[in-house]
Amino acid sequence: MMKKIVIVAAAMMLCVPAASAQSARGACAADIKKHCSDVEPGGGRIVGCIKDHMKDFSEPCQTRLGRVAATAKACSADVKEHCKDTRRGRGRTARCLKSALADLSDACKDGIAQAVARVRSR
């Protein structure tokens, strides 16, 4: 149970954009609680749940996940595939990846989910 709380707290911290901290924090926390509250902690099941439900998360949370994906090493192939014509800078790559969340590779989704789970452990 404690691990589950830590992961949800980490996800909340990760999902805080500078402009609207409260709404994104609440949105990601609510999304994770909605989709993953019945998942038994341990063995990577919470991370797997986050990975499986990224496409179901709210707009503010997906925006934050797009930002995380844009900076994740595991997503470099996805950036090349889905955003090859997107100019760099001003969050364009993050917006591009946000629109492709459902189509991201398992490696990229796993990298994002791991980042969500890892934030709190720092």
Contact map, one row per residue, 1 for C-alpha under 8 A:
11111000000000000000000000000000000000001000000000000000000000000000000000000000000000000000000000000000000000000000000000
11111100000000000000000000000000000000000000000000000000000000000000000000000000000000000000000000000000000000000000000000
11111110000000000000000000000000000000001100000000000000000000000000000000000000000000000000000000000000000000000000000000
11111111000000000000000000000000000000001000010000000000000000000000000000000000000000000000000000000000000000000000000000
11111111100000000000000000000000000000000000000000000000000000000000000000000000000000000000000000000000000000000000000000
01111111110000000000000000000000000000000000000000000000000000000000000000000000000000000000000000000000000000000000100100
00111111111000000000000000000000000000000000010000000000000000000000000000000000000000000000000000000000000000000001110100
00011111111100000000000000001001100000000000000000000000000000000000000000000000000000000000000000000000000000000000100000
00001111111110000000000000001000000000000000000000000000000000000000000000000000000000000000000000000000000000000000000100
00000111111111000000000000000000000000000000000000000000000000000000000000000000000000000000000000000000000000000001111110
00000011111111100000000000011001000000000000000000000000000000000000000000000000000000000000000000000000000000000001101000
00000001111111110000000111011000000000000000000000000000000000000000000000000000000000000000000000000000000000000000000000
00000000111111110000000010000000000000000000000000000000000000000000000000000000000000000000000000000000000000000000001100
00000000011111110000000000000000000000000000000000000000000000010000000000000000000000000000000000000000000000000001001000
00000000001111111000100110010000000000000000000000000000000010011000000000000000000000000000000000000000000000000000000000
00000000000111111101110110000000000000000000000000000000000000010000000000000000000000000000000000000000000000000000000000
00000000000000111111100100000000000000000000000000000000000000010000000000000000000000000000000000000000000000000000000000
00000000000000011111100000000000000000000000000000000000000000000000000000000000000000000000000000000000000000000000000000
00000000000000001111100000000000000000000000000000000000000000000000000000000000000000000000000000000000000000000000000000
00000000000000011111111100000000000000000000000000000000000000000000000000000000000000000000000000000000000000000000000000
00000000000000111111111110000000000000000000000000000000000000000000000000000000000000000000000000000000000000000000000000
00000000000000010001111111000000000000000000000000000000000000000000000000000000000000000000000000000000000000000000000000
00000000000000000001111111100000000000000000000000000000000100000000000000000000000000000000000000000000000000000000000000
00000000000100111001111111110000000000000000000000000000000110010000000000000000000000000000000000000000000000000000000000
00000000000110110000111111111000000000000000000000000000000010000000000000000000000000000000000000000000000000000000000000
00000000000100000000011111111100000000000000000000000000000000000000000000000000000000000000000000000000000000000000000000
00000000000000000000001111111110000000000000000000000000010110000000000000000000000000000000000000000000000000000000000000
00000000001100100000000111111111000000000000000000000000110110000000000000000000000000000000000000000000000000000000000000
00000001101100000000000011111111100000000000000000000000000000000000000000000000000000000000000000000000000000000000000000
00000000000000000000000001111111110000000000000000000000000000000000000000000000000000000000000000000000000000000000000000
00000000000000000000000000111111111000000000000000000000110010000000000000000000000000000000000000000000000000000000000000
00000001001000000000000000011111111110000000000001000000100000000000000000000000000000000000000000000000000000000000000000
00000001000000000000000000001111111110000000000000000000000000000000000000000000000000000000000000000000000000000000000000
00000000000000000000000000000111111110000000000000000000000000000000000000000000000000000000000000000000000000000000000000
00000000000000000000000000000011111111000000000011001000000000000000000000000000000000000000000000000000000000000000000000
00000000000000000000000000000001111111100000010011000000000000000000000000000000000000000000000000000000000000000000000000
00000000000000000000000000000001111111100000000000000000000000000000000000000000000000000000000000000000000000000000000000
00000000000000000000000000000000001111110000000000000000000000000000000000000000000000000000000000000000000000000000000000
00000000000000000000000000000000000111111000110010000000000000000000000000000000000000000000000000000000000000000000000000
00000000000000000000000000000000000001111100110000000000000000000000000000000000000000000000000000000000000000000000000000
10110000000000000000000000000000000000111111110000000000000000000000000000000000000000000000000000000000000000000000000000
00100000000000000000000000000000000000011111110000000000000000000000000000000000000000000000000000000000000000000000000000
00000000000000000000000000000000000000001111100000000000000000000000000000000000000000000000000000000000000000000000000000
00000000000000000000000000000000000000001111111100000000000000000000000000000000000000000000000000000000000000000000000000
00000000000000000000000000000000000000111111111110000000000000000000000000000000000000000000000000000000000000000000000000
00010010000000000000000000000000000100111101111111000000000000000000000000000000000000000000000000000000000000000000000000
00000000000000000000000000000000000000000001111111100000000000000000000000000000000000000000000000000000000001001100100000
00000000000000000000000000000000000000000001111111110000000000000000000000000000000000000000000000000000000001001000000000
00000000000000000000000000000000001100100000111111111000000000000000000000000000000000000000000000000000000000000000000000
00000000000000000000000000000001001100000000011111111100000000000000000000000000000000000000000000000000000000001000000000
00000000000000000000000000000000000000000000001111111100000000000000000000000000000000000000000000000000000011011000000000
00000000000000000000000000000000000000000000000111111110000000000000000000000000000000000000000000000000000000000000000000
00000000000000000000000000000000001000000000000011111111100000000000000000000000000000000000000000000000000000000000000000
00000000000000000000000000000000000000000000000001111111100001000000000000000000000000000000000000001100000000000000000000
00000000000000000000000000000000000000000000000000011111100001000000000000000000000000000000000000001100000000000000000000
00000000000000000000000000000000000000000000000000001111110000000000000000000000000000000000000000000000000000000000000000
00000000000000000000000000010011000000000000000000001111111011000000000000000000000000000000000000000000000000000000000000
00000000000000000000000000110010000000000000000000000001111111000000000000000000000000000000000000000000000000000000000000
00000000000000000000000000000000000000000000000000000000111111100000000000000000000000000000000000000000000000000000000000
00000000000000000000001100110000000000000000000000000000011111110000000000000000000000000000000000000000000000000000000000
00000000000000100000000110110010000000000000000000000000111111111000000000000000000000000000000000000000000000000000000000
00000000000000000000000000000000000000000000000000000110111111111100000000000000000000000000000001001000000000000000000000
00000000000000000000000000000000000000000000000000000000001111111110000000000000000000000000011001000000000000000000000000
00000000000001111000000100000000000000000000000000000000000111111111000000000000000000000000000000000000000000000000000000
00000000000000100000000000000000000000000000000000000000000011111111100000000000000000000000000001000000000000010000000000
00000000000000000000000000000000000000000000000000000000000001111111110000000000000000000000011111001000000000000000000000
00000000000000000000000000000000000000000000000000000000000000111111111000000000000000000010111001000000000000000000000000
00000000000000000000000000000000000000000000000000000000000000011111111100000000000000000000010000000000000000010010000000
00000000000000000000000000000000000000000000000000000000000000001111111100100000000000000000010010000000000100110000000000
00000000000000000000000000000000000000000000000000000000000000000111111100110010000000000000110010000000000000000000000000
00000000000000000000000000000000000000000000000000000000000000000011111110100000000000000000000000000000000000000000000000
00000000000000000000000000000000000000000000000000000000000000000001111111110000000000000000000000000000000100110000000000
00000000000000000000000000000000000000000000000000000000000000000000001111110000000000000000000000000000000000100000000000
00000000000000000000000000000000000000000000000000000000000000000000000111111000000000000000000000000000001100100000000000
00000000000000000000000000000000000000000000000000000000000000000000111111111110000000000000000000000000101110100000000000
00000000000000000000000000000000000000000000000000000000000000000000010111111111000000000000000000000000000000000000000000
00000000000000000000000000000000000000000000000000000000000000000000000001111111100000000000000000000000000000000000000000
00000000000000000000000000000000000000000000000000000000000000000000000000111111111000000000000010000001100100000000000000
00000000000000000000000000000000000000000000000000000000000000000000010000111111111100000000100010000000000000000000000000
00000000000000000000000000000000000000000000000000000000000000000000000000011111111100000000000000000000000000000000000000
00000000000000000000000000000000000000000000000000000000000000000000000000001111111100000000000000000000000000000000000000
00000000000000000000000000000000000000000000000000000000000000000000000000000111111100000000000110010000000000000000000000
00000000000000000000000000000000000000000000000000000000000000000000000000000111111111000000100110000000000000000000000000
00000000000000000000000000000000000000000000000000000000000000000000000000000011111111000000000000000000000000000000000000
00000000000000000000000000000000000000000000000000000000000000000000000000000000001111100000000000000000000000000000000000
00000000000000000000000000000000000000000000000000000000000000000000000000000000001111110001100100000000000000000000000000
00000000000000000000000000000000000000000000000000000000000000000000000000000000000011111001100000000000000000000000000000
00000000000000000000000000000000000000000000000000000000000000000000000000000000000001111111100000000000000000000000000000
00000000000000000000000000000000000000000000000000000000000000000000000000000000000000111111100000000000000000000000000000
00000000000000000000000000000000000000000000000000000000000000000000000000000000000000011111000000000000000000000000000000
00000000000000000000000000000000000000000000000000000000000000000010000000000000000000011111111000000000000000000000000000
00000000000000000000000000000000000000000000000000000000000000000000000000000000000001111111111100000000000000000000000000
00000000000000000000000000000000000000000000000000000000000000000010010000000010001001111011111110000000000000000000000000
00000000000000000000000000000000000000000000000000000000000000100111110000000000000000000011111111000000000000000000000000
00000000000000000000000000000000000000000000000000000000000000100110000000000000000000000011111111100000000000000000000000
00000000000000000000000000000000000000000000000000000000000000000100000000000000011001000001111111110000000000000000000000
00000000000000000000000000000000000000000000000000000000000000000100110000000110011000000000111111111001000000000000000000
00000000000000000000000000000000000000000000000000000000000001101110000000000000000000000000011111111000000000000000000000
00000000000000000000000000000000000000000000000000000000000000000000000000000000000000000000001111111100000000000000000000
00000000000000000000000000000000000000000000000000000000000000000000000000000000010000000000000111111111000000000000000000
00000000000000000000000000000000000000000000000000000110000001000100000000000000000000000000000011111111000000000000000000
00000000000000000000000000000000000000000000000000000110000000000000000000000000000000000000000000111111000000000000000000
00000000000000000000000000000000000000000000000000000000000000000000000000000000000000000000000000011111100000000000000000
00000000000000000000000000000000000000000000000000000000000000000000000000000100000000000000000010011111110110000000000000
00000000000000000000000000000000000000000000000000000000000000000000000000100100000000000000000000000011111110000000000000
00000000000000000000000000000000000000000000000000000000000000000000000000000000000000000000000000000001111111000000000000
00000000000000000000000000000000000000000000000000000000000000000000000001100000000000000000000000000000111111100000000000
00000000000000000000000000000000000000000000000000000000000000000000100101100100000000000000000000000001111111110000000000
00000000000000000000000000000000000000000000000000100000000000000000000000100000000000000000000000000001111111111000000000
00000000000000000000000000000000000000000000001100100000000000000000000000000000000000000000000000000000011111111100000000
00000000000000000000000000000000000000000000000000000000000000000000100111100000000000000000000000000000001111111110000000
00000000000000000000000000000000000000000000000000100000000000001001100100000000000000000000000000000000000111111111000000
00000000000000000000000000000000000000000000001101100000000000000000000000000000000000000000000000000000000011111111100000
00000000000000000000000000000000000000000000001000000000000000000000000000000000000000000000000000000000000001111111110000
00000000000000000000000000000000000000000000000000000000000000000001000000000000000000000000000000000000000000111111111000
00000010011001000000000000000000000000000000000000000000000000000000000000000000000000000000000000000000000000011111111000
00000111011000000000000000000000000000000000001000000000000000000000000000000000000000000000000000000000000000001111111110
00000010010000000000000000000000000000000000000000000000000000000000000000000000000000000000000000000000000000000111111111
00000000011011000000000000000000000000000000000000000000000000000000000000000000000000000000000000000000000000000011111111
00000110110010000000000000000000000000000000000000000000000000000000000000000000000000000000000000000000000000000000111111
00000000010000000000000000000000000000000000000000000000000000000000000000000000000000000000000000000000000000000000111111
00000000000000000000000000000000000000000000000000000000000000000000000000000000000000000000000000000000000000000000011111
